[in-house]
């Protein structure tokens, strides 16, 4: 799910979130994560930060602790099989060892 869907699932009102830059650089997001702001949903120290774009409120920081992140995880933009196929191709091109585990096939690349 995307961040907006995750916020809805976790009961987070975007108006309660801090304003954020529309497209923060990785260094900005990393700096925020290092501060461990409170989780937007439950208040525990967050482990991940990102920006959600609320139509009525603009970009807002959406911080989540581990438990809230796992309760509303992001969705891959491609099917998992295609993601693994592309990952394997990139690893092979770079001559990098890759070991993957899937529920269907177990460990591969050993």
DAURBEL-V711784 format. One record per residue. PHI is phi in whole degrees, -180 to 180 (none if undefined). PSI is psi in whole degrees, -180 to 180 (999 if undefined). Layout:
PHI:PSI ; PHI:PSI
This chain:
none:154 ; -83:175 ; -64:-36 ; -64:-43 ; -66:-40 ; -63:-42 ; -61:-44 ; -62:-46 ; -61:-37 ; -86:-1 ; 75:30 ; -94:126 ; -87:117 ; -54:-29 ; -64:-24 ; -82:-8 ; -90:154 ; -72:142 ; -59:147 ; -134:161 ; -68:149 ; -61:-38 ; -140:79 ; -66:147 ; -70:159 ; -56:-40 ; -62:-34 ; -69:-44 ; -66:-43 ; -62:-44 ; -60:-40 ; -65:-43 ; -62:-36 ; -65:-26 ; -78:-15 ; 49:60 ; -63:162 ; -64:145 ; -57:135 ; -64:-23 ; -97:-43 ; -122:-13 ; 93:-10 ; -69:164 ; -59:133 ; -82:159 ; -119:-13 ; -143:147 ; -135:148 ; -161:176 ; -113:128 ; -106:149 ; -109:96 ; -83:124 ; -54:-39 ; -91:-11 ; -126:-5 ; 77:-170 ; -69:136 ; -137:143 ; -70:132 ; -122:104 ; -106:137 ; -135:141 ; -77:174 ; -58:-47 ; -64:-42 ; -71:-34 ; -63:-45 ; -69:-26 ; -74:-22 ; -142:68 ; -73:156 ; -70:154 ; -99:137 ; -64:145 ; -79:-12 ; -129:160 ; -60:146 ; -53:-39 ; -62:-42 ; -69:-40 ; -58:-48 ; -65:-38 ; -61:-46 ; -69:-38 ; -62:-43 ; -62:-41 ; -64:-43 ; -65:-43 ; -63:-42 ; -65:-43 ; -60:-37 ; -90:3 ; 52:44 ; -103:138 ; -70:140 ; -139:128 ; -123:122 ; -119:155 ; -130:130 ; -128:156 ; -63:-33 ; -78:-44 ; -109:-6 ; 71:-151 ; -78:138 ; -129:146 ; 92:14 ; -92:999
